[in-house]
């Protein structure tokens, strides 16, 4: 199988995941920001425009109030009141009429000359006689309302426009202070710029149209020429009830309408802002915000690239080290540069490499030990075929001469040698015990009643499989090194039992024993390869280690002059090989 096929590095996977997450998050945040910003900015802008509308309305109301103040001053003038009473009640000749005109027009001149925006001021008696002061020759007095309309208003101001230049005209009945009946009326004409200049100087960051519309829907003042006197295309009540944009027939574009409160004279300020103009600055800010988001995304991706390279480098180094593991008998280690999961993997990898190296060395040494044990085991055989045949001949000769003791001992030695000839690695415990008994028979013939032996073997243990010649060397060690040096009689005890899943062996003697140092030296001899001492016990030690591991190692317990205990255990019912 091709190892490179379909391979994708961790770094690439992490980059894809991070790029997707950052991109989706960035787009989500940018979209949310755009929606919230558009809504918030739109709301704030509408509040701002409403505030501008309110401020402009206040400015218009201030100028309207100034006009009303002039009206009040004229209406409350004692000169005008008294002269109108004379004109209305008496039939005056030309001289007296001229005197009245002079007084009234002198009074009116104060107001006409005082206000630069006044075009003309006229007072008309109930009989239709006009007294007027004019700054500009208009070719006759311009009236915006009929006499009946003015008297019908009963002292309320009427506001309108008049003339080709659409000047503002204000008319109001003059009530007699005594009778409170109309004594005449005033007609004042103002320059339209008196109010339109306020619209032109409107301090708004949005360029749009501003209109002053009366209650009948007629445009009275505008910041754009050509619209004064026209009918406004939309009802103000409809505009006040709607917050959405609509088509503006004047500008031929979609626009927002902002309608101010009704002024004292019944007029209302209407401001329009095209949707395109309204969204222009907002779109600019959204583009700026999008640029910032893209910049942040770029910085984030650069950071992710750097971080993933830092994270992926230990993994890459670990992978390269794994590829060279065990090649040319090398077991490289990786450098731990982080304390995260990858660092822990690297640490465990180093432990694994060290354990593999140690295990290989251990297996190598065990193989050498096994070979050494096999050689030592061969040393114990000492040409057994020749000896077995010779002993068999001696046994027949002793039997022919009637020497039964010599015959039995010779047979026992022959059986002992026969056991060494067997090629099986494992035999039953019963067979092993027969070998042990043959060996003890020979030793008892040799030492007489100085040495005795006792056996404690569970019946079920006889069928268990054990390594061939595993018990005799331990007993031999007990007799030669424990009982033989002892002057008094000695005894060796063999105890074999079953405990759970194990077969336990205990060989115990009451011989001369050993101190702690001698026990340590004995262990040392068992582990060494070059020693020629304790060949039998060392052979048992190593064969147990090779067959069952350290759990079945020999356990030696001894005290000086109190005897020695050697024990070990092996798994029961091992299959015969």
Secondary structure in CASP SS format (residue, H / E / C, confidence):
PFRMAT SS
TARGET T0000
AUTHOR 0000-0000-0000
METHOD secondary structure of the structure
MODEL  1
X C 1.00
X C 1.00
X C 1.00
X C 1.00
X C 1.00
X C 1.00
X C 1.00
X C 1.00
X C 1.00
X H 1.00
X H 1.00
X H 1.00
X H 1.00
X H 1.00
X H 1.00
X H 1.00
X H 1.00
X H 1.00
X H 1.00
X H 1.00
X H 1.00
X H 1.00
X H 1.00
X H 1.00
X H 1.00
X H 1.00
X H 1.00
X H 1.00
X H 1.00
X H 1.00
X H 1.00
X H 1.00
X H 1.00
X H 1.00
X H 1.00
X H 1.00
X H 1.00
X H 1.00
X H 1.00
X H 1.00
X H 1.00
X H 1.00
X H 1.00
X H 1.00
X H 1.00
X H 1.00
X H 1.00
X H 1.00
X H 1.00
X H 1.00
X H 1.00
X H 1.00
X H 1.00
X H 1.00
X H 1.00
X H 1.00
X H 1.00
X H 1.00
X H 1.00
X H 1.00
X H 1.00
X H 1.00
X H 1.00
X H 1.00
X H 1.00
X H 1.00
X H 1.00
X H 1.00
X H 1.00
X H 1.00
X H 1.00
X H 1.00
X H 1.00
X H 1.00
X H 1.00
X C 1.00
X C 1.00
X H 1.00
X H 1.00
X H 1.00
X H 1.00
X H 1.00
X H 1.00
X H 1.00
X H 1.00
X H 1.00
X H 1.00
X H 1.00
X H 1.00
X C 1.00
X C 1.00
X C 1.00
X C 1.00
X H 1.00
X H 1.00
X H 1.00
X H 1.00
X H 1.00
X H 1.00
X H 1.00
X H 1.00
X H 1.00
X H 1.00
X H 1.00
X H 1.00
X H 1.00
X H 1.00
X H 1.00
X H 1.00
X H 1.00
X H 1.00
X H 1.00
X H 1.00
X H 1.00
X C 1.00
X C 1.00
X C 1.00
X E 1.00
X E 1.00
X E 1.00
X E 1.00
X E 1.00
X E 1.00
X E 1.00
X E 1.00
X C 1.00
X C 1.00
X C 1.00
X C 1.00
X E 1.00
X E 1.00
X E 1.00
X E 1.00
X E 1.00
X C 1.00
X C 1.00
X C 1.00
X C 1.00
X C 1.00
X C 1.00
X C 1.00
X C 1.00
X C 1.00
X C 1.00
X C 1.00
X C 1.00
X H 1.00
X H 1.00
X H 1.00
X H 1.00
X H 1.00
X H 1.00
X C 1.00
X C 1.00
X C 1.00
X C 1.00
X C 1.00
X E 1.00
X E 1.00
X E 1.00
X E 1.00
X E 1.00
X C 1.00
X C 1.00
X C 1.00
X C 1.00
X E 1.00
X E 1.00
X E 1.00
X E 1.00
X E 1.00
X E 1.00
X E 1.00
X E 1.00
X E 1.00
X C 1.00
X C 1.00
X C 1.00
X C 1.00
X C 1.00
X C 1.00
X E 1.00
X E 1.00
X E 1.00
X E 1.00
X E 1.00
X E 1.00
X E 1.00
X E 1.00
X E 1.00
X C 1.00
X C 1.00
X H 1.00
X H 1.00
X H 1.00
X H 1.00
X H 1.00
X H 1.00
X H 1.00
X H 1.00
X C 1.00
X C 1.00
X C 1.00
X C 1.00
X C 1.00
X C 1.00
X C 1.00
X C 1.00
X E 1.00
X E 1.00
X E 1.00
X E 1.00
X E 1.00
X C 1.00
X C 1.00
X C 1.00
X C 1.00
X E 1.00
X E 1.00
X E 1.00
X E 1.00
X E 1.00
X C 1.00
X C 1.00
X C 1.00
X C 1.00
X C 1.00
X C 1.00
X C 1.00
X C 1.00
X E 1.00
X C 1.00
X C 1.00
X C 1.00
X C 1.00
X H 1.00
X H 1.00
X H 1.00
X H 1.00
X H 1.00
X C 1.00
X C 1.00
X C 1.00
X C 1.00
X C 1.00
X E 1.00
X E 1.00
X E 1.00
X C 1.00
X C 1.00
X C 1.00
X C 1.00
X E 1.00
X E 1.00
X E 1.00
X E 1.00
X E 1.00
X E 1.00
X E 1.00
X C 1.00
X C 1.00
X C 1.00
X C 1.00
X C 1.00
X C 1.00
X C 1.00
X C 1.00
X E 1.00
X E 1.00
X E 1.00
X E 1.00
X E 1.00
X E 1.00
X E 1.00
X H 1.00
X H 1.00
X H 1.00
X H 1.00
X H 1.00
X H 1.00
X H 1.00
X H 1.00
X H 1.00
X H 1.00
X H 1.00
X H 1.00
X H 1.00
X H 1.00
X H 1.00
X H 1.00
X H 1.00
X H 1.00
X H 1.00
X H 1.00
X H 1.00
X H 1.00
X H 1.00
X H 1.00
X H 1.00
X H 1.00
X H 1.00
X H 1.00
X H 1.00
X H 1.00
X H 1.00
X H 1.00
X H 1.00
X H 1.00
X H 1.00
X H 1.00
X H 1.00
X H 1.00
X H 1.00
X H 1.00
X H 1.00
X H 1.00
X H 1.00
X H 1.00
X H 1.00
X H 1.00
X H 1.00
X H 1.00
X H 1.00
X C 1.00
X C 1.00
X C 1.00
X H 1.00
X H 1.00
X H 1.00
X C 1.00
X C 1.00
X C 1.00
X C 1.00
X C 1.00
X C 1.00
X C 1.00
X C 1.00
X C 1.00
X C 1.00
X C 1.00
X H 1.00
X H 1.00
X H 1.00
X H 1.00
X H 1.00
X H 1.00
X H 1.00
X H 1.00
X H 1.00
X H 1.00
X H 1.00
X H 1.00
X H 1.00
X H 1.00
X H 1.00
X H 1.00
X H 1.00
X H 1.00
X H 1.00
X H 1.00
X H 1.00
X H 1.00
X H 1.00
X H 1.00
X H 1.00
X H 1.00
X H 1.00
X H 1.00
X H 1.00
X H 1.00
X H 1.00
X H 1.00
X H 1.00
X H 1.00
X H 1.00
X H 1.00
X H 1.00
X H 1.00
X H 1.00
X H 1.00
X H 1.00
X C 1.00
X C 1.00
X H 1.00
X H 1.00
X H 1.00
X H 1.00
X H 1.00
X H 1.00
X H 1.00
X H 1.00
X H 1.00
X H 1.00
X H 1.00
X H 1.00
X H 1.00
X H 1.00
X H 1.00
X H 1.00
X H 1.00
X C 1.00
X C 1.00
X C 1.00
X H 1.00
X H 1.00
X H 1.00
X H 1.00
X H 1.00
X H 1.00
X H 1.00
X H 1.00
X H 1.00
X H 1.00
X H 1.00
X H 1.00
X H 1.00
X H 1.00
X H 1.00
X H 1.00
X H 1.00
X H 1.00
X C 1.00
X C 1.00
X C 1.00
X C 1.00
X E 1.00
X E 1.00
X E 1.00
X H 1.00
X H 1.00
X H 1.00
X H 1.00
X H 1.00
X H 1.00
X H 1.00
X H 1.00
X H 1.00
X H 1.00
X H 1.00
X H 1.00
X H 1.00
X H 1.00
X H 1.00
X H 1.00
X H 1.00
X H 1.00
X H 1.00
X H 1.00
X H 1.00
X H 1.00
X E 1.00
X E 1.00
X E 1.00
X E 1.00
X E 1.00
X E 1.00
X E 1.00
X C 1.00
X H 1.00
X H 1.00
X H 1.00
X H 1.00
X H 1.00
X C 1.00
X E 1.00
X E 1.00
X E 1.00
X C 1.00
X C 1.00
X C 1.00
X C 1.00
X H 1.00
X H 1.00
X H 1.00
X H 1.00
X H 1.00
X H 1.00
X H 1.00
X H 1.00
X H 1.00
X H 1.00
X H 1.00
X H 1.00
X C 1.00
X C 1.00
X C 1.00
X C 1.00
X C 1.00
X C 1.00
X E 1.00
X E 1.00
X E 1.00
X E 1.00
X E 1.00
X E 1.00
X E 1.00
X E 1.00
X E 1.00
X E 1.00
X C 1.00
X C 1.00
X E 1.00
X E 1.00
X E 1.00
X E 1.00
X E 1.00
X E 1.00
X E 1.00
X E 1.00
X C 1.00
X C 1.00
X C 1.00
X C 1.00
X C 1.00
X C 1.00
X H 1.00
X H 1.00
X H 1.00
X H 1.00
X H 1.00
X H 1.00
X H 1.00
X H 1.00
X H 1.00
X H 1.00
X H 1.00
X H 1.00
X C 1.00
X C 1.00
X C 1.00
X C 1.00
X C 1.00
X C 1.00
X C 1.00
X H 1.00
X H 1.00
X H 1.00
X H 1.00
X H 1.00
X H 1.00
X H 1.00
X H 1.00
X H 1.00
X H 1.00
X H 1.00
X H 1.00
X H 1.00
X H 1.00
X C 1.00
X H 1.00
X H 1.00
X H 1.00
X C 1.00
X C 1.00
X E 1.00
X E 1.00
X E 1.00
X E 1.00
X E 1.00
X C 1.00
X C 1.00
X C 1.00
X E 1.00
X E 1.00
X E 1.00
X E 1.00
X E 1.00
X E 1.00
X E 1.00
X E 1.00
X E 1.00
X C 1.00
X C 1.00
X C 1.00
X C 1.00
X C 1.00
X C 1.00
END
